[in-house]
Each structure stands twice: as C-alpha cells, then as structure tokens.
Amino acid sequence: MKANCESTRDHSRLNRRSFVAQGGGAILAGVSGGFSSFPFEAGQRAAIPARAPNIISCSLIFRHPACDPYDRENRHGFNHAPSVTMLSDGRLLAAWFSAPFEASVQQVILASSSLDGGVSWTPAEVLQDFPRLSDFDPAFIADGRRTWFFFSAGRWIRWPFLRDEKNQVGVNSYRTYSRYSDDSGRTWSAPQVAGSKMFCRSNGIRLSTGELLLPVYFDVGDSASVLKSSDGGATWSVRGRVTTPERKEADEPSIAELNSGRIMMVLRTGDGHLWRSISRDKGDTWLTPEKTGLAAVNSSHNLFRLQDGRLLLTHNPSPSHRTPLTMRVSDDDGRTWGEPLTLAEVPIPGPDEEVWNRQVSYPSVSQLRDGTVIVVWTKIFLSDAEQYGDIHSARIRV
C-alpha cells in the first residue's frame, strides 16, 4: 500500500536550555501487495495475512537548522536514530542524536514531547550531553510509572589527541548508560554505566513476568545480545550472544515478547535479508539465528508487540537502499506478515548527482492508549557539501 507520509506540521524549533544536570530539567507539558513468510515452526501457517495499517496523521518533529558540516555555527544539522516512548502520564517522548555530522564530539541527544498524540511536538531540548564525547542512540523502556532512558557514549574521532588513545578512542571508549524518570520525564537520575564496549539502539521491553530487557550489540556488528535486569533495574547483566553464520553481522537488534512467552530478536545484517533469533528462557540464551524471507537493507529495523498481541515490523524492505520505509502486521507471532504500508520514500541518487545518499530509516514505535501507534524515523540527505537529517513521525491505525 502506497501512502507516503508527507509532513503537515513543523514543530522543529530548538530550545537551547539544557537539562543535563543531575535531577534537573524537564520536557514540557517499497514492496506492495501480498505478504512474506517468516517461518516460526515447521508446519505452522497463518490462514489469512494481516491487513495493512493506515496513516492517520503525520508531523515533522525537528527540522535541521543548518546543513554545512564544516560550518562552525552548525550544532544540530545532522539528526538521526530517533526512539519514541509513551510516558506514564500519557505524553509521548521522542529522542535522537544531533550534531553537525555523525560522531562529532559536539554530538548530543535532543528530545521533544507531544501532548496530543503526535500531532504537535514541543521545541527540542538537550536531554543528554557528555562533553568531548559523542552521545549516541537513545533507547527507552516503559516500566510502569518509571521510564528508563539508555544511550551509548564514547569517541570515534582521535583528534585532538588523547593520552590513552587505546582506551579513550574507538570501541574501548564506549559505554552504555542508564537513567530513569519517575515523574514522566520532568527530572532524570544521573547516568550510570549499564555495560562497557557495547552499544544500544532500539527500545527495550518489560516482560510479562516483570524482567527488563534492552537489546545491545558489540564491536559494531560482531554479535548481539540483551542487557537483562531481574531486580527492577538495580543491576544489569549481559545474557546470551547472537552471531550469524559466517559472521554476516549482527547489528542493532530489536526485540518483542511473543504470545507464547518466547522472545523474538530481529537483526541488522549485510546480506540483504532480515535475520531473526528466538529465546525460550526470557533472554538468557538464544537459538542460532536464521535468515527470513524478508528483504532488508543494512540498517536499523523495529519489531514491536501491540497491546492485542499482534506484531509490527517497520523496516526498509530493499536489499540495497534505505528507502522506502514500510510497516506491516503479523497476527501469528511473526510466522507470516501482511501487506506493507509505505510510510515514506525518497529518490535514489543517480551516479551523476552531487547527492550521494538519501534515506528514510531508523524507525521506532510506541502505542497510545487508544490503540493507535506512533512511528518516528529520520530522513537524511548527504552530499560532500551538505549533510542533514530531520526527524519525522506518523500516527498509524493498525
């Protein structure tokens, strides 16, 4: 189903008031037709594919204020990797990383909230900023009245030089941190290290039995795993390792609990297909991952369980391009998937264009109390002279 989501509202102002101090601050109040098989167990099939979702409304959360990555005044031109969650008071909170270019040591995490189900969004504020480091990839876990906020921070750029480059630059420098709010994002706890030499990206989940799981990955594609807490977030530990055969990458996992109580993980890989793994023991161990019948580019995908138990998959169904961005539904724990809804798409650059990359990618999903869902994503434009990203959202009836 084609239904490109064009922005109808622009709520992209930037409020430069930071609230990164401990306890401080607040966020104020391409495939169409048919379905693809996603095998689960031999002999099990859904008789009827799920119908496609449809778009209710669209909004622009944040528009880039600058686009020259070499401009010394450019602080928030490149915006990427958004995540969204519903806070305990019913508001939506979206967060993403923002910089003049990806991995700049000026990179921060911005956030914006919505009081009206994603129709409009507050001016963006700085949610997280470690000086002289790159703050990356926010992720959330909705845990009753508590909202967990995770992010990764470290440094890829070796200049200016550092005394201990081995440990202060590259994978060794990265930590994944946790913060939490018990008042719907008005105040946040101080950052605490949840894991080292690892990265987060997609939202985590609270299991039906109460445990908390955050999907993570290591060494930029080496393997995927989860951080698990069985004590309400007091402690976190790595559980299981997921590595694809011949190490075809296992990046940026996304997870959902199935109706059976098992957990499904989908993986970003580089072979043009979506891969998945299953855990039968609440994330402690994982089955050897397998390739699905779904085409997927080397990018971040999103798996989400709806309140009624159905699954949503939002991803780029192309083996080579981060466009279009689609959403589809499964009524049978991911054995089969319904017809996709196209959320957004952009032209693929030609060989003679100055622009060498356009994409609509990195989706994140949350569900509202009325059953509709909010999906956020980034729209990116790259050339040698201009580089920028904007954060978009849509409200979807499923």
N, C-alpha and C positions, 0 to 999 in steps of 0.2 A: 504494500500500500504506500503510495507516494503522498506525503503531506509535509513538505519541507517547512520547518518551523522558523519563520522569519520574525525577528524581534518587533514587538509592537510598543514596547515601553523602554525608556532609557533611564535607569536609576543608578548611574555609574559614577556619581560623584565620590571623591575621596576625602574622608575626614582624617586629617593627619594626626589627630590626637591618639597617641599610642596608649595602650593599657597593658603593657607587658610587665609592669611591676607586680611583685607578688601580691595576689589577692586584690589587685586593683582593676579598674576599668569596667566597661560594660558595652555590650552591643545593644543598642536601644531598640525599648519598645517603640545496500544497493541491490539488494535482492528483493524481488517482489513475487507474490504468488506461491502457493504450495507450502510445504513445510519440510524441515530437515530432521532426519532421525538422529537421536542422541542415545545410543544403546545404554541400557542400565543393567538388565539381567536377561539372559537368553530366554526367548520365548515370550517376553512381556512387551506388549504394544498397546498404545492408546488407539481406540477405535476411531475417534474423531479429533482432528487437530484443533487447538485452541484458536479462537477468533483473534484478529489483530486488535491491539489497543488503538485509541484515537486521541488526538490532541484537543485539549480544551482551550488552553491559552499559552502564550509564550512571553518571555521577558528577557531583557538584557540586564544582567546583574552588575557587570562592570565593563566599561569601555576603556581601552588604553588611552592615556593622556599624552603619550609620546610614542615614537616608533623608531627613532635613530638609536641603535645600541651603543654608539660612540658619543652620544650627547651627554655631557657631564651633568645636565639638569634632569635627565631621564631617570626616574626611580621606579616607575611602575608601568613600563611599556609592555613587558612580556609577562602574561598571566596564564597560569597553567595548572593542571591537575586538581580541579575542584572536588570537594566532597560536601555532602549535604546530610543533615540530620534534623529530626524534629525534637525540639526541646520539651521538657516536661510541662511547660506552660502552653504548649501548642504552637509556638512560633517555630519557624524554620531558621536554621543557621547554616550558611554556606561559607566555606573557607578554601583558599587556594594560595599557591606561592606566587610572588610578584617581584620583579626585578627589571633592570634594563635589558638583561639577557639571562638565559638559564645558567645557574651555578655561579652567578656573581656573588661576591662576599657581601654585597648590599641586599641580597635576597631575603625577603621577609614573608610572613604569612599574613594575608589580609582576610577579613571576614565581613560578612554582611548578613542581616537578618530580615525576615519577612513576617509581617503580622497578618497578612491577608492571603495566605496560601500560595505565595509566589507570584502574585500579580505585581507587587511592587517590593523593592528592597531598599534597606537603609544605606546611607553612604558608608563606604568601606572604611574599616579601621584596622590598625595593626594589632593582630592577635598574638603574634609571636615574633621575636627578633633577638637572636643571639649575635652580638656584634662580631664582625670579622669572620662569620661563618655563613654558610648557605642553609637557610631553613627550608625544608622540602616537604611536600606531600602530606598534607593534613589528613587525618582519618578520625572517625568518631565511633564510639559505642554508646548506644542508648541503653541505660541501666536503671530503669525506673526513674526516680527523681534525680539521679545522678547522670551527668553526661561526661563521658571520657573523651578527651582530645589527645591524639597522638600525632607525632611528627618526627621526622628524621633531620638531623643537623650534622654538618661536618664541612669539609672543604675539598673541592676538586682542583682548585687553581693554586699553583705553587708559589705565585708571586703576590705580594712581597715575600721574600724568603723567610723561612721559619727555622728555628734552631733544630727542632726534631722533626724534620720533614717526613721521615718514615711513618711516624705515628700521628702527625698533625695534618697530613695531606693524603687524599685517597681513601680507600675503603677503611683503613685502620682508624681514620679520624671520625668515622660516622657512629652515631649513637641514635637509638630510637627512644624518645622521651614520652612520658605521660603527664597529663594534667587533668584535673577534673573540676566540674562546677556542680554545686548542689542548689544553685539559685537561677537555673535557666540561662547561664552564660553571663550573668551580671558580674560575677567575680570568678576567678580561677585560681587553683592551687599553683604553687611553684613547680617548675619542671623537675621530674625525677627520671633517672635513667631506667628504662624498662629492658633494654638489650643493647649489646655492642656489636659493631661490624655488621649491622643489618639495616634494612630499610622497610618502611611501611608504605602503603598506597591506598588500598580500599578500606572501607569501613569494616569494623569488626562486628560480632554478634553476641548476644546473650542467649545461651542455650535454654531450652525449655526446662532443663534441670538446674539452671542458675549459673553455670560456669560462663566465664567471659573468654572469647577467642578473638585475637587480632591476627589477620594474615600478614606474613612478613616474608622477605626473601633475602638472600645472601649473595655477596660478591657479584652483584649486578648480573644475574642470570644463572648462577651456579646451581641454586636449589631454592625451594620454597618451604615454608613451614608455618606454624602458628605460635604466637605467644599466648599462653593459657594462664588464667587465674581461677583458682577454686576457692579463694578466700575473699571475694568481693573486691579484688584489685589491690590487696595489701602486698602480694608478691606475684611475680610473673615469671614463667619459665618456658623455654623453647620445647615444643613437642613435635617429634617426627621430622623427617626430611623427605621432600618430594623432588626427585630428579628424573627428567625424561630420558628415555633410552638414547644412547649416544650423545647425551647432554645437548639436546636441541634447545636449550634454555628453559628456565622455569622461573619466569619473572612475574612480578606484580600480581600475586594470586588474589582471587575474590572468592568468598565462601558463603554458603547458605545451609541452614539445617533443613533436612527433608522431612516429610511427614512420617517417615519410618524412624526418625531419630538419627539416622546417619547424617554425615556432613559431606557436602559436595564442594570441591575446590576446582575452579577453572583457572587456567594458566595462560599467560602471555608467552608465546614461543616464536621462533623464527622460521618455521617451516610452512607457513601459510594456512595452518589449521588451529582450531581451538582444541586444547587438551584438557582432560579432567582427571581428578583423583577422588577417591571416596575414603572416608574414615568411619569405622564401625564402633569406635570407642571414644567418642567425644573429642576427637582431635589428637589423641595420644599417638596413634600410628596411622599410616596412610597406605592404601593399596598402590601398586605400581601404576603410574598414570597411563592413560590410553588416549589415542587420537580420536576425536569425534568426527562426525560427518559434516561439521560446520566450518566453512572457510573463515579465516580470521587473520588480520594483519598483525604484525609485530607491534602490539600496543596494549594499553590497559583496557580490560573488559570489566563488566559489572554483572554479578549474579546477586539476585535479591529475592527473598521469600516474602510474599504478600501475607496479609493477615488471614486470608482464607486458605492458605497453604499452597497456592499456585506459585510458580517461579517466574521471574522476569530475567531475561538476558538482554543486556544492552551492549552492543559492540560494533566494530567495523567489519562487515562480512565480506571483505575483499582480501585476497592473499597478499596484496602488494601496496594498497593505498589506504590512508586513514580517512576515507570517505567512501560511501555515505556512512552515517551513524544510524543504526536501527535498533528497534526494541521488539522483542517477541515474547510470547507467553507459553508456558508449559503447564498443562493440567495434570501431569502424571510423573512428577518428580524428575523431570528432565529426560524422560525416555523419548519424547517427541516434542517438537516445537512448532507453534503456529506461524501463520503468515506474518512477516515482519512489517512494522510501521517505520517508515523513514522519518527520522526526526530532523535531520539536517544533512546537507551535502554541499560540496564546493567543487569548482572545476579543477581537474588535474592539470598541473602546469605542463605546457609544451616544451620541447627541447630548446626553443629559441626565446623563451620568455626570461625576463630578469628574475621573476619569481620562481623559485625552485622548490617550494613546498607550500601547499595549502592543506589544512586538515580540520576536521571536526571530530574530536576524540576525547578520551579520558572521562567517561561518564560516571556519575554517582547517582544513587536513587534513594529516596525515602518515601514513606507512605503517610498520608494525612489521615485524620480520624474519620473522614467521610469515605475513605476507601480509595480516593484518587491518589496518584503518586506524583512526586516532583522528581524530575531528572535534570541534572546540571551537567554541563560539558564545556570544553574550551574550543574556540575557533582561532586557529593560528595561521599566520601569514609570514613567510620567510623569504627574504632576498638578501643579497650582500649588504645593501644599503638600509633596508628597513626590516625590522622584525618586531612583531607584536602579537599579542593574544588577548582575546575578550572572553568573558565568562557569561554563558547563556543558560537559560532554564526554560522548562516547559512543564505544564501540568497536564497529566495524562489520565484518561478514564480507561481502566482495564477490566 
